[in-house]
Amino acid sequence: MKHNEEKIDNYFDQSVMDYKEGTAYLQKTLPYVTEHYMSFTDACFKSGALDKKQKQLIALGISIFAQDAYCIIYHTKGAVENDATEQDIAETIGVSTALGGGAAFAQGVTLAIDTFHHYKKEE
C-alpha cells in the first residue's frame, strides 16, 4: 500500500490518516464490501435515542476493551468532535476497565487520554 507523501507531525493524526489510506485501498480492492460496511457504520453513528457523543463514547469503551489502538484514537477524536469532556472520557475509561481489567486500564490512561488532550487543544 502506498503511503501518503504528506508527513503528519503527530502520532494521532498519522494514525487517522493510515486508517483512511487503508480504507481507500480496500475500497479499490473490495468496493462492494467497503461501501456497505461504511454505509452501515455511518447509519450506526447517526443521532437517535442516543446522540452522537454517546455513541462515540460507547465505541471508545469497546475499543479500549478490545485494545484496538486505531479505534481508540478514532473514537476519542469523534467524541471530542461531539463535545465530550475529559470527565466523559475518564468515565468511559472507568466503565471499560471495570470489564476489561488492567489491559483496558492501560490503554485508557495512556492512548485515550493522550488522544483526548491532543484533539481538545486543537479546538
NORVEN-V727116 format. One record per helix or strand. SS is the DSSP state (a for helix, b for strand). FROM is the first residue (numbers start at 1). LEN is the number of residues. If there is no record, write none. Layout:
ss: (SS:SS)
from: (FROM:FROM)
len: (LEN:LEN)
This chain:
ss: (a:a:a:a:a)
from: (11:31:52:69:86)
len: (19:14:15:13:37)
